[in-house]
Each structure stands twice: as C-alpha cells, then as structure tokens.
Amino acid sequence: MTRHAPALTAEQADLADMVGAVVAGARERVSDERPDEVAAVRRRLAELGVWTLAAGDASGETGGAGGGEGVDALAAVAFACLARSWPALAWASVQAGVAARILDGTQAAVAVQAGDTAVAVVDEDSDVVRLTLRDGMISGRIDRIDPAGERPRVVVVGDGSVLVLPAEALRFERLRRTGLDGALTASAEIVGPVREAGALIAGVDTDAARVRLRLGAAAVATGIAEAAAEAALTYSAQRVQFGAPLTALPTVRDALFSISQAVTTAWLQVLRPWDRSVWQATAVLASACEQAIDACAAAVQSHGGYGYLTEYQVERMLRDALSLRAACDVATARRTAAAALAGPSPTDSERRPS
C-alpha cells in the first residue's frame, strides 16, 4: 500500500500485496477491446477469493447492514487496490459481491462467485432503469450497465425485493463513455419473455445491498484518488525546475498535501464498518467521488501540459473518476437519499398554522 492508507492489519496488507501481484502479472491494462482477457482476470481474482470477497464474512461475524467488520475492511482494501490500476474491474467486483449475497444458495451465485458469469447490479430508482410490468410480464430496458463481462445477468434492486434478469432474455448494445476501460459498458433491453413470478426474489434486505454497493463504490473512488495522488507526488519529486524539484516550492507542497488529505480522509471512511444507513452510505459515496475527481484534476494540473498526455496516465485517472460517478448514478442516489433523510412531507392537517 501507499502512504495514504491507515496502518493495515497483516491480513489486509497480505491482500493488498496479492492484488498488486495479480495486476503486476498482467500483460497490459484490461480493455474493452479484449473482453476475453477481462474474463480471464475476473476468473483469476475469483480463484484467489477476491472477486466476491464482500459477499462472505471473513470474521465469522455479522452485524448491521454491512456485515462483519473484518470483511468490510478487507473488501474496501481489495476494491481500492484493484481501482488503482483496474477501476472497471473493481466496480464490477463490488457488484458481483452484492449479487452473490442476494443469490446465495443458487446455481447463479456459484457462477458469479467463480467469475464464470458477469453480473451488473442497478438500483430501480436510477434514471437508467426503464422497466414496466404488465399482465405479469416485465418489459423495457436499462440504459447503462458496467459488468466487466459480456452477456451478464442484471440484478435490479427494488424495495424489499430484487429482479434478476437472465442474459438470454436481454439484448446488449455497447456504449461509449469517458473512462472505465474494461467495464464493457452496455445497455440491456428485454427482448425475451420475462415473467415477474420467475424473476422476482422477495424478502431481500435491499437496504443492505444499497449500502454495500455505495460504500464499495466509495472504496473504488478512493483507489482512483490514491493512484492520482501518488502520481502527483512522484512526478513533482522528479521534475526539476529552476535547479530544484517541484516539491521544493511551498505552493506545490501545499497542493500535494491537499490532494493527500482528501485521499486519507476517504480511506478512513471506507475502512470503517459498513453498518450504516443508506443515506449515510450515499453521503460517503458522493464525497468520495467528488474527492476522487478533485484529486485527479489536481494531479493533471501538477503535471502541467504533460498531464494531458496518455503517457503519464493521470488524464486517464480523471476520466475513470468521472465515469465511476456516472456508473454509480450519484446524482439519483443523492436525490433519493435526501428524500429519505428528510422523511415524508407533512399533510396539510399536520402542518402547524402560521
């Protein structure tokens, strides 16, 4: 790990090293242009027990919406470490962990945990979900999914229940986006018969699913921000101007501190136990995404004109941060969380007279 994360336990540090070794062993960065390699990395992470780490409880304890403290921190470390190099796979891993919990005990869960099947998880409140129910049949489309795999299952999280849409009933169309190369971003349109009775899973703790989705995404944002902060620190220490490194300038040191401050704050949030309410998890996610975008923008600026060259990769980090915010639909999550926090509006009879 780097200087930004708090001191990790031995188990967390070993996990960070293992994820780093997988990334270092890859021939090159995962890409939409090589979906077979994306699938191979997904299976490799599954073999190591990392792909759906957040689905299980490493400590044997459970609690609150998030699960045991041990697995919460391990999951956050795994997501952040993956996101430093492969944010698309990190976000897909978050979704896979949530889906594996929801599908627990089914053959579908086994396929997801093995990395054999890609899966996308979306919130029914999201603006990208356009589904309708008529005469017991579900139709419509989902405008964006980011599963890091071809022909995924799609899990739609509702209120106390979820819809599981099989790949064979969907038509996928690849979409262009700013960043998250390797996410295989697509739209999914229902073209086969999908009966609500067969697709609906009732009695699901959907609040817990939303918490894990949003805090997992916050960990991904933290990893992207950390990579940007490290890039800015490394470049500024090596770049010599006026006979000294850029880090000799007080203004540069202050700017670097501001980037690192945001990353460290984000780490402290995502390493805490995930037993939080949905609106609190949304607040952490919204903050982490904005911090990641700000950190990446500052890292680009720290490189001067070079920051816009693909050779230095900080421009890619900024694109990844922006795409992650869109993939998580932070704007809609904020809107629904704000409504839940405020509570229902009082009726006219409940309002106090002026």
PALUM-271704 format. One record per residue (C-alpha): residue number from 0; x, z, y. Coordinates in Angstrom, 2 decimals, padded with zeros to 5 digits. Layout:
BEGIN
<pos: NUM; c1: X; c3: Z; c2: Y>
...
***
This chain:
BEGIN
<pos: 0; c1: 000.00; c3: 000.00; c2: 000.00>
<pos: 1; c1: 000.97; c3: -000.06; c2: 003.63>
<pos: 2; c1: 001.39; c3: 002.49; c2: 006.37>
<pos: 3; c1: -002.28; c3: 002.36; c2: 007.41>
<pos: 4; c1: -003.98; c3: 003.96; c2: 004.42>
<pos: 5; c1: -004.00; c3: 007.75; c2: 003.98>
<pos: 6; c1: -001.87; c3: 009.12; c2: 001.17>
<pos: 7; c1: -003.28; c3: 007.75; c2: -002.09>
<pos: 8; c1: -003.57; c3: 009.60; c2: -005.36>
<pos: 9; c1: -001.38; c3: 008.45; c2: -008.22>
<pos: 10; c1: -004.36; c3: 006.68; c2: -009.81>
<pos: 11; c1: -005.21; c3: 004.89; c2: -006.57>
<pos: 12; c1: -001.59; c3: 003.89; c2: -005.98>
<pos: 13; c1: -001.31; c3: 002.52; c2: -009.53>
<pos: 14; c1: -004.47; c3: 000.49; c2: -008.98>
<pos: 15; c1: -003.11; c3: -000.87; c2: -005.70>
<pos: 16; c1: 000.12; c3: -001.91; c2: -007.44>
<pos: 17; c1: -001.81; c3: -003.57; c2: -010.28>
<pos: 18; c1: -003.99; c3: -005.59; c2: -007.90>
<pos: 19; c1: -000.89; c3: -006.54; c2: -005.92>
<pos: 20; c1: 000.82; c3: -007.75; c2: -009.09>
<pos: 21; c1: -002.16; c3: -009.95; c2: -010.01>
<pos: 22; c1: -002.15; c3: -011.51; c2: -006.56>
<pos: 23; c1: 001.63; c3: -011.98; c2: -006.59>
<pos: 24; c1: 001.44; c3: -013.62; c2: -010.01>
<pos: 25; c1: -001.00; c3: -016.30; c2: -008.88>
<pos: 26; c1: 000.45; c3: -019.74; c2: -008.36>
<pos: 27; c1: -001.22; c3: -020.09; c2: -004.99>
<pos: 28; c1: -004.12; c3: -018.81; c2: -002.94>
<pos: 29; c1: -007.55; c3: -019.25; c2: -004.55>
<pos: 30; c1: -009.51; c3: -022.17; c2: -003.15>
<pos: 31; c1: -012.92; c3: -023.82; c2: -003.28>
<pos: 32; c1: -011.07; c3: -026.95; c2: -004.37>
<pos: 33; c1: -010.03; c3: -025.26; c2: -007.65>
<pos: 34; c1: -013.10; c3: -023.46; c2: -008.99>
<pos: 35; c1: -011.61; c3: -023.19; c2: -012.49>
<pos: 36; c1: -008.75; c3: -021.13; c2: -011.10>
<pos: 37; c1: -011.22; c3: -018.91; c2: -009.25>
<pos: 38; c1: -012.99; c3: -018.28; c2: -012.56>
<pos: 39; c1: -009.68; c3: -017.57; c2: -014.30>
<pos: 40; c1: -008.71; c3: -014.96; c2: -011.69>
<pos: 41; c1: -012.18; c3: -013.41; c2: -011.97>
<pos: 42; c1: -011.74; c3: -013.02; c2: -015.73>
<pos: 43; c1: -008.21; c3: -011.66; c2: -015.31>
<pos: 44; c1: -009.48; c3: -008.97; c2: -012.95>
<pos: 45; c1: -012.24; c3: -008.19; c2: -015.45>
<pos: 46; c1: -009.68; c3: -007.80; c2: -018.25>
<pos: 47; c1: -007.86; c3: -005.24; c2: -016.12>
<pos: 48; c1: -011.09; c3: -003.33; c2: -015.49>
<pos: 49; c1: -011.09; c3: -004.10; c2: -011.79>
<pos: 50; c1: -013.79; c3: -006.76; c2: -011.39>
<pos: 51; c1: -016.79; c3: -004.42; c2: -011.69>
<pos: 52; c1: -014.94; c3: -001.17; c2: -011.10>
<pos: 53; c1: -017.65; c3: 000.06; c2: -008.73>
<pos: 54; c1: -020.26; c3: -000.26; c2: -011.48>
<pos: 55; c1: -018.84; c3: 002.60; c2: -013.51>
<pos: 56; c1: -017.86; c3: 006.17; c2: -012.79>
<pos: 57; c1: -014.19; c3: 006.81; c2: -013.49>
<pos: 58; c1: -014.52; c3: 010.55; c2: -012.88>
<pos: 59; c1: -017.49; c3: 011.05; c2: -015.18>
<pos: 60; c1: -019.47; c3: 012.48; c2: -012.31>
<pos: 61; c1: -022.38; c3: 011.07; c2: -010.40>
<pos: 62; c1: -023.93; c3: 012.04; c2: -007.16>
<pos: 63; c1: -025.98; c3: 010.78; c2: -004.27>
<pos: 64; c1: -026.44; c3: 007.13; c2: -003.58>
<pos: 65; c1: -022.87; c3: 006.26; c2: -004.23>
<pos: 66; c1: -021.72; c3: 007.86; c2: -007.47>
<pos: 67; c1: -018.66; c3: 009.97; c2: -008.19>
<pos: 68; c1: -016.01; c3: 010.50; c2: -005.54>
<pos: 69; c1: -013.26; c3: 009.19; c2: -007.82>
<pos: 70; c1: -014.81; c3: 005.80; c2: -008.42>
<pos: 71; c1: -015.82; c3: 005.43; c2: -004.78>
<pos: 72; c1: -012.23; c3: 005.73; c2: -003.60>
<pos: 73; c1: -010.89; c3: 003.59; c2: -006.46>
<pos: 74; c1: -013.40; c3: 000.87; c2: -005.67>
<pos: 75; c1: -012.52; c3: 000.97; c2: -001.97>
<pos: 76; c1: -008.81; c3: 000.64; c2: -002.78>
<pos: 77; c1: -009.46; c3: -002.27; c2: -005.15>
<pos: 78; c1: -011.65; c3: -004.13; c2: -002.64>
<pos: 79; c1: -009.24; c3: -003.60; c2: 000.26>
<pos: 80; c1: -006.19; c3: -004.61; c2: -001.79>
<pos: 81; c1: -007.90; c3: -007.78; c2: -003.01>
<pos: 82; c1: -009.09; c3: -008.57; c2: 000.51>
<pos: 83; c1: -005.56; c3: -008.57; c2: 001.90>
<pos: 84; c1: -004.96; c3: -011.86; c2: 000.07>
<pos: 85; c1: -008.27; c3: -012.92; c2: -001.52>
<pos: 86; c1: -011.18; c3: -011.69; c2: 000.63>
<pos: 87; c1: -013.59; c3: -014.11; c2: -001.08>
<pos: 88; c1: -012.89; c3: -012.55; c2: -004.48>
<pos: 89; c1: -013.03; c3: -009.06; c2: -003.00>
<pos: 90; c1: -016.53; c3: -009.67; c2: -001.63>
<pos: 91; c1: -017.58; c3: -011.25; c2: -004.94>
<pos: 92; c1: -016.24; c3: -008.19; c2: -006.77>
<pos: 93; c1: -018.40; c3: -005.93; c2: -004.58>
<pos: 94; c1: -021.46; c3: -007.97; c2: -005.55>
<pos: 95; c1: -020.52; c3: -008.01; c2: -009.23>
<pos: 96; c1: -020.22; c3: -004.23; c2: -009.30>
<pos: 97; c1: -023.65; c3: -003.78; c2: -007.75>
<pos: 98; c1: -025.20; c3: -006.34; c2: -010.10>
<pos: 99; c1: -023.62; c3: -004.71; c2: -013.16>
<pos: 100; c1: -025.23; c3: -001.40; c2: -012.21>
<pos: 101; c1: -028.63; c3: -003.00; c2: -011.75>
<pos: 102; c1: -028.42; c3: -004.98; c2: -015.00>
<pos: 103; c1: -026.87; c3: -002.12; c2: -017.02>
<pos: 104; c1: -027.65; c3: -002.33; c2: -020.72>
<pos: 105; c1: -028.43; c3: -006.05; c2: -020.75>
<pos: 106; c1: -026.50; c3: -009.07; c2: -022.01>
<pos: 107; c1: -026.38; c3: -010.28; c2: -018.42>
<pos: 108; c1: -024.45; c3: -007.14; c2: -017.44>
<pos: 109; c1: -021.93; c3: -007.77; c2: -020.21>
<pos: 110; c1: -021.34; c3: -011.32; c2: -018.96>
<pos: 111; c1: -020.91; c3: -010.13; c2: -015.37>
<pos: 112; c1: -018.52; c3: -007.33; c2: -016.36>
<pos: 113; c1: -016.42; c3: -009.75; c2: -018.41>
<pos: 114; c1: -016.15; c3: -012.09; c2: -015.44>
<pos: 115; c1: -017.73; c3: -014.86; c2: -017.50>
<pos: 116; c1: -020.70; c3: -015.19; c2: -015.17>
<pos: 117; c1: -020.56; c3: -015.22; c2: -011.40>
<pos: 118; c1: -023.26; c3: -013.34; c2: -009.54>
<pos: 119; c1: -024.50; c3: -013.15; c2: -005.97>
<pos: 120; c1: -026.41; c3: -010.19; c2: -004.56>
<pos: 121; c1: -028.53; c3: -010.57; c2: -001.43>
<pos: 122; c1: -030.96; c3: -008.34; c2: 000.44>
<pos: 123; c1: -034.54; c3: -009.60; c2: 000.58>
<pos: 124; c1: -034.63; c3: -008.54; c2: 004.25>
<pos: 125; c1: -031.86; c3: -011.01; c2: 005.05>
<pos: 126; c1: -032.70; c3: -014.05; c2: 007.10>
<pos: 127; c1: -031.14; c3: -016.24; c2: 004.38>
<pos: 128; c1: -033.82; c3: -015.30; c2: 001.83>
<pos: 129; c1: -036.87; c3: -017.57; c2: 001.93>
<pos: 130; c1: -038.85; c3: -016.78; c2: -001.21>
<pos: 131; c1: -042.61; c3: -016.80; c2: -001.74>
<pos: 132; c1: -044.85; c3: -015.53; c2: -004.53>
<pos: 133; c1: -047.98; c3: -017.42; c2: -005.56>
<pos: 134; c1: -050.02; c3: -017.01; c2: -008.72>
<pos: 135; c1: -047.23; c3: -015.01; c2: -010.28>
<pos: 136; c1: -044.62; c3: -017.74; c2: -009.69>
<pos: 137; c1: -041.64; c3: -017.44; c2: -007.36>
<pos: 138; c1: -040.51; c3: -020.39; c2: -005.27>
<pos: 139; c1: -038.27; c3: -021.01; c2: -002.27>
<pos: 140; c1: -034.57; c3: -020.88; c2: -001.53>
<pos: 141; c1: -031.71; c3: -018.67; c2: -000.43>
<pos: 142; c1: -029.73; c3: -020.29; c2: 002.33>
<pos: 143; c1: -026.36; c3: -018.70; c2: 001.57>
<pos: 144; c1: -024.63; c3: -017.03; c2: -001.35>
<pos: 145; c1: -020.90; c3: -016.28; c2: -001.81>
<pos: 146; c1: -020.42; c3: -015.65; c2: -005.55>
<pos: 147; c1: -016.84; c3: -016.92; c2: -006.11>
<pos: 148; c1: -018.13; c3: -018.91; c2: -009.04>
<pos: 149; c1: -020.19; c3: -021.93; c2: -009.95>
<pos: 150; c1: -023.82; c3: -021.64; c2: -011.12>
<pos: 151; c1: -024.20; c3: -017.90; c2: -010.59>
<pos: 152; c1: -027.12; c3: -015.59; c2: -011.23>
<pos: 153; c1: -028.70; c3: -014.43; c2: -007.99>
<pos: 154; c1: -029.94; c3: -010.85; c2: -007.60>
<pos: 155; c1: -032.35; c3: -010.21; c2: -004.72>
<pos: 156; c1: -032.57; c3: -006.54; c2: -003.75>
<pos: 157; c1: -036.05; c3: -005.52; c2: -002.64>
<pos: 158; c1: -037.86; c3: -002.21; c2: -002.13>
<pos: 159; c1: -037.55; c3: -000.26; c2: -005.38>
<pos: 160; c1: -037.19; c3: -003.44; c2: -007.43>
<pos: 161; c1: -034.97; c3: -006.50; c2: -007.72>
<pos: 162; c1: -035.47; c3: -010.13; c2: -008.64>
<pos: 163; c1: -032.94; c3: -011.70; c2: -010.99>
<pos: 164; c1: -032.91; c3: -015.48; c2: -010.66>
<pos: 165; c1: -031.23; c3: -017.31; c2: -013.56>
<pos: 166; c1: -028.76; c3: -020.08; c2: -012.80>
<pos: 167; c1: -030.71; c3: -022.58; c2: -014.90>
<pos: 168; c1: -033.70; c3: -022.28; c2: -012.55>
<pos: 169; c1: -031.62; c3: -022.93; c2: -009.43>
<pos: 170; c1: -030.16; c3: -025.95; c2: -007.70>
<pos: 171; c1: -026.99; c3: -025.21; c2: -005.77>
<pos: 172; c1: -025.64; c3: -027.07; c2: -002.77>
<pos: 173; c1: -022.16; c3: -026.30; c2: -001.47>
<pos: 174; c1: -021.94; c3: -025.18; c2: 002.15>
<pos: 175; c1: -019.17; c3: -025.34; c2: 004.73>
<pos: 176; c1: -018.13; c3: -022.16; c2: 006.51>
<pos: 177; c1: -015.31; c3: -020.83; c2: 008.64>
<pos: 178; c1: -013.36; c3: -018.76; c2: 006.13>
<pos: 179; c1: -013.58; c3: -017.01; c2: 002.73>
<pos: 180; c1: -011.93; c3: -019.87; c2: 000.87>
<pos: 181; c1: -012.65; c3: -019.42; c2: -002.83>
<pos: 182; c1: -016.13; c3: -017.97; c2: -002.30>
<pos: 183; c1: -017.72; c3: -021.27; c2: -003.39>
<pos: 184; c1: -020.38; c3: -020.68; c2: -000.76>
<pos: 185; c1: -023.65; c3: -022.45; c2: -001.52>
<pos: 186; c1: -027.38; c3: -022.45; c2: -001.02>
<pos: 187; c1: -029.66; c3: -021.81; c2: -004.00>
<pos: 188; c1: -033.07; c3: -023.44; c2: -004.32>
<pos: 189; c1: -035.54; c3: -022.56; c2: -007.07>
<pos: 190; c1: -036.34; c3: -025.77; c2: -008.93>
<pos: 191; c1: -037.35; c3: -024.39; c2: -012.33>
<pos: 192; c1: -040.27; c3: -022.14; c2: -013.24>
<pos: 193; c1: -039.55; c3: -018.50; c2: -012.39>
<pos: 194; c1: -042.30; c3: -016.03; c2: -013.24>
<pos: 195; c1: -042.28; c3: -012.75; c2: -011.35>
<pos: 196; c1: -043.06; c3: -010.90; c2: -014.58>
<pos: 197; c1: -039.85; c3: -012.14; c2: -016.17>
<pos: 198; c1: -037.60; c3: -011.95; c2: -013.13>
<pos: 199; c1: -038.61; c3: -008.58; c2: -011.67>
<pos: 200; c1: -036.80; c3: -005.34; c2: -012.56>
<pos: 201; c1: -038.74; c3: -002.33; c2: -011.30>
<pos: 202; c1: -037.61; c3: 001.25; c2: -010.82>
<pos: 203; c1: -034.24; c3: 000.36; c2: -009.34>
<pos: 204; c1: -032.53; c3: 002.62; c2: -006.81>
<pos: 205; c1: -032.30; c3: -000.14; c2: -004.24>
<pos: 206; c1: -031.08; c3: 002.20; c2: -001.52>
<pos: 207; c1: -028.04; c3: 002.94; c2: -003.68>
<pos: 208; c1: -027.49; c3: -000.79; c2: -004.20>
<pos: 209; c1: -027.59; c3: -001.43; c2: -000.46>
<pos: 210; c1: -025.19; c3: 001.44; c2: 000.23>
<pos: 211; c1: -022.68; c3: 000.12; c2: -002.29>
<pos: 212; c1: -022.98; c3: -003.43; c2: -001.00>
<pos: 213; c1: -022.38; c3: -002.40; c2: 002.58>
<pos: 214; c1: -019.61; c3: 000.12; c2: 002.01>
<pos: 215; c1: -017.93; c3: -002.28; c2: -000.40>
<pos: 216; c1: -018.06; c3: -004.98; c2: 002.25>
<pos: 217; c1: -016.63; c3: -002.48; c2: 004.75>
<pos: 218; c1: -013.68; c3: -001.97; c2: 002.40>
<pos: 219; c1: -013.19; c3: -005.75; c2: 002.26>
<pos: 220; c1: -013.19; c3: -005.88; c2: 006.07>
<pos: 221; c1: -010.65; c3: -003.05; c2: 006.08>
<pos: 222; c1: -008.34; c3: -005.04; c2: 003.79>
<pos: 223; c1: -008.56; c3: -008.11; c2: 006.03>
<pos: 224; c1: -007.81; c3: -005.99; c2: 009.10>
<pos: 225; c1: -004.88; c3: -004.33; c2: 007.38>
<pos: 226; c1: -003.34; c3: -007.67; c2: 006.48>
<pos: 227; c1: -003.66; c3: -008.73; c2: 010.12>
<pos: 228; c1: -002.12; c3: -005.51; c2: 011.39>
<pos: 229; c1: 000.83; c3: -005.86; c2: 009.04>
<pos: 230; c1: 001.33; c3: -009.48; c2: 010.07>
<pos: 231; c1: 001.34; c3: -008.50; c2: 013.74>
<pos: 232; c1: 003.81; c3: -005.66; c2: 013.16>
<pos: 233; c1: 006.15; c3: -007.81; c2: 011.07>
<pos: 234; c1: 006.15; c3: -010.74; c2: 013.49>
<pos: 235; c1: 006.64; c3: -008.54; c2: 016.58>
<pos: 236; c1: 009.56; c3: -006.73; c2: 014.95>
<pos: 237; c1: 011.29; c3: -010.00; c2: 014.04>
<pos: 238; c1: 010.54; c3: -012.07; c2: 017.13>
<pos: 239; c1: 013.39; c3: -011.70; c2: 019.63>
<pos: 240; c1: 012.73; c3: -012.37; c2: 023.28>
<pos: 241; c1: 014.93; c3: -011.51; c2: 026.27>
<pos: 242; c1: 017.57; c3: -010.20; c2: 023.88>
<pos: 243; c1: 015.38; c3: -007.70; c2: 022.03>
<pos: 244; c1: 012.46; c3: -007.66; c2: 019.53>
<pos: 245; c1: 008.99; c3: -007.79; c2: 021.00>
<pos: 246; c1: 008.47; c3: -004.25; c2: 019.73>
<pos: 247; c1: 010.92; c3: -003.07; c2: 022.40>
<pos: 248; c1: 008.24; c3: -003.79; c2: 025.02>
<pos: 249; c1: 005.91; c3: -000.83; c2: 025.71>
<pos: 250; c1: 002.89; c3: -003.09; c2: 026.19>
<pos: 251; c1: 003.48; c3: -004.72; c2: 022.80>
<pos: 252; c1: 003.89; c3: -001.34; c2: 021.10>
<pos: 253; c1: 000.64; c3: -000.15; c2: 022.66>
<pos: 254; c1: -001.20; c3: -003.26; c2: 021.48>
<pos: 255; c1: 000.16; c3: -002.84; c2: 017.96>
<pos: 256; c1: -000.90; c3: 000.80; c2: 017.97>
<pos: 257; c1: -004.44; c3: -000.19; c2: 018.94>
<pos: 258; c1: -004.65; c3: -002.59; c2: 016.00>
<pos: 259; c1: -003.32; c3: 000.00; c2: 013.58>
<pos: 260; c1: -005.59; c3: 002.68; c2: 014.99>
<pos: 261; c1: -008.65; c3: 000.61; c2: 014.12>
<pos: 262; c1: -007.39; c3: -000.09; c2: 010.59>
<pos: 263; c1: -006.56; c3: 003.56; c2: 009.90>
<pos: 264; c1: -010.00; c3: 004.64; c2: 011.14>
<pos: 265; c1: -011.65; c3: 002.10; c2: 008.86>
<pos: 266; c1: -009.62; c3: 003.34; c2: 005.87>
<pos: 267; c1: -010.75; c3: 006.91; c2: 006.49>
<pos: 268; c1: -014.37; c3: 005.78; c2: 006.43>
<pos: 269; c1: -014.28; c3: 003.70; c2: 003.25>
<pos: 270; c1: -012.27; c3: 006.27; c2: 001.24>
<pos: 271; c1: -014.91; c3: 008.93; c2: 001.81>
<pos: 272; c1: -017.52; c3: 009.45; c2: -000.94>
<pos: 273; c1: -020.26; c3: 006.86; c2: -000.78>
<pos: 274; c1: -023.19; c3: 009.31; c2: -000.90>
<pos: 275; c1: -024.61; c3: 008.15; c2: 002.40>
<pos: 276; c1: -027.90; c3: 006.83; c2: 003.69>
<pos: 277; c1: -028.47; c3: 003.11; c2: 004.09>
<pos: 278; c1: -028.34; c3: 003.25; c2: 007.87>
<pos: 279; c1: -025.06; c3: 005.20; c2: 007.78>
<pos: 280; c1: -023.54; c3: 002.66; c2: 005.38>
<pos: 281; c1: -024.73; c3: -000.09; c2: 007.70>
<pos: 282; c1: -023.07; c3: 001.63; c2: 010.65>
<pos: 283; c1: -019.78; c3: 001.80; c2: 008.73>
<pos: 284; c1: -020.07; c3: -001.88; c2: 007.75>
<pos: 285; c1: -020.87; c3: -003.06; c2: 011.27>
<pos: 286; c1: -017.97; c3: -001.06; c2: 012.69>
<pos: 287; c1: -015.53; c3: -002.25; c2: 010.01>
<pos: 288; c1: -016.46; c3: -005.91; c2: 010.54>
<pos: 289; c1: -016.02; c3: -005.68; c2: 014.31>
<pos: 290; c1: -012.73; c3: -003.82; c2: 013.89>
<pos: 291; c1: -011.52; c3: -006.50; c2: 011.48>
<pos: 292; c1: -012.42; c3: -009.30; c2: 013.87>
<pos: 293; c1: -010.75; c3: -007.50; c2: 016.78>
<pos: 294; c1: -007.63; c3: -006.73; c2: 014.72>
<pos: 295; c1: -007.34; c3: -010.34; c2: 013.55>
<pos: 296; c1: -007.86; c3: -011.70; c2: 017.07>
<pos: 297; c1: -005.18; c3: -009.33; c2: 018.35>
<pos: 298; c1: -002.84; c3: -010.41; c2: 015.55>
<pos: 299; c1: -003.32; c3: -014.06; c2: 016.54>
<pos: 300; c1: -002.54; c3: -013.12; c2: 020.15>
<pos: 301; c1: 000.56; c3: -011.20; c2: 019.08>
<pos: 302; c1: 001.96; c3: -014.43; c2: 017.67>
<pos: 303; c1: 001.40; c3: -016.34; c2: 020.89>
<pos: 304; c1: 000.82; c3: -020.05; c2: 020.30>
<pos: 305; c1: 002.18; c3: -019.73; c2: 016.76>
<pos: 306; c1: -000.87; c3: -017.65; c2: 015.86>
<pos: 307; c1: -002.95; c3: -020.82; c2: 015.68>
<pos: 308; c1: -000.66; c3: -022.45; c2: 013.11>
<pos: 309; c1: -001.63; c3: -022.21; c2: 009.45>
<pos: 310; c1: 001.99; c3: -021.38; c2: 008.64>
<pos: 311; c1: 001.52; c3: -017.84; c2: 009.96>
<pos: 312; c1: -001.88; c3: -017.21; c2: 008.29>
<pos: 313; c1: -003.27; c3: -014.90; c2: 010.98>
<pos: 314; c1: -005.68; c3: -017.62; c2: 012.09>
<pos: 315; c1: -006.99; c3: -017.70; c2: 008.50>
<pos: 316; c1: -007.47; c3: -013.92; c2: 008.57>
<pos: 317; c1: -009.59; c3: -014.25; c2: 011.69>
<pos: 318; c1: -011.71; c3: -016.94; c2: 010.05>
<pos: 319; c1: -012.12; c3: -014.73; c2: 006.96>
<pos: 320; c1: -013.26; c3: -011.77; c2: 009.08>
<pos: 321; c1: -015.84; c3: -013.90; c2: 010.86>
<pos: 322; c1: -017.13; c3: -015.38; c2: 007.59>
<pos: 323; c1: -017.38; c3: -011.95; c2: 005.97>
<pos: 324; c1: -019.58; c3: -010.71; c2: 008.81>
<pos: 325; c1: -021.85; c3: -013.72; c2: 008.29>
<pos: 326; c1: -021.85; c3: -013.38; c2: 004.49>
<pos: 327; c1: -022.95; c3: -009.75; c2: 004.76>
<pos: 328; c1: -025.58; c3: -010.71; c2: 007.37>
<pos: 329; c1: -024.57; c3: -007.75; c2: 009.50>
<pos: 330; c1: -026.99; c3: -008.72; c2: 012.27>
<pos: 331; c1: -030.04; c3: -008.37; c2: 009.97>
<pos: 332; c1: -028.63; c3: -005.24; c2: 008.32>
<pos: 333; c1: -028.25; c3: -003.63; c2: 011.74>
<pos: 334; c1: -031.79; c3: -004.58; c2: 012.72>
<pos: 335; c1: -033.39; c3: -003.14; c2: 009.58>
<pos: 336; c1: -031.17; c3: -000.03; c2: 009.68>
<pos: 337; c1: -032.09; c3: 000.59; c2: 013.31>
<pos: 338; c1: -035.78; c3: 000.35; c2: 012.43>
<pos: 339; c1: -035.32; c3: 002.80; c2: 009.54>
<pos: 340; c1: -033.35; c3: 005.21; c2: 011.72>
<pos: 341; c1: -035.98; c3: 005.19; c2: 014.46>
<pos: 342; c1: -038.84; c3: 005.59; c2: 011.99>
<pos: 343; c1: -042.33; c3: 004.13; c2: 012.28>
<pos: 344; c1: -043.76; c3: 003.73; c2: 015.75>
<pos: 345; c1: -046.45; c3: 006.32; c2: 016.56>
<pos: 346; c1: -050.04; c3: 005.11; c2: 016.71>
<pos: 347; c1: -051.96; c3: 005.31; c2: 019.94>
<pos: 348; c1: -053.63; c3: 008.52; c2: 018.78>
<pos: 349; c1: -050.25; c3: 010.11; c2: 018.06>
<pos: 350; c1: -048.77; c3: 009.27; c2: 021.43>
<pos: 351; c1: -048.66; c3: 012.02; c2: 023.99>
<pos: 352; c1: -050.79; c3: 011.47; c2: 027.08>
<pos: 353; c1: -048.78; c3: 010.61; c2: 030.14>
***
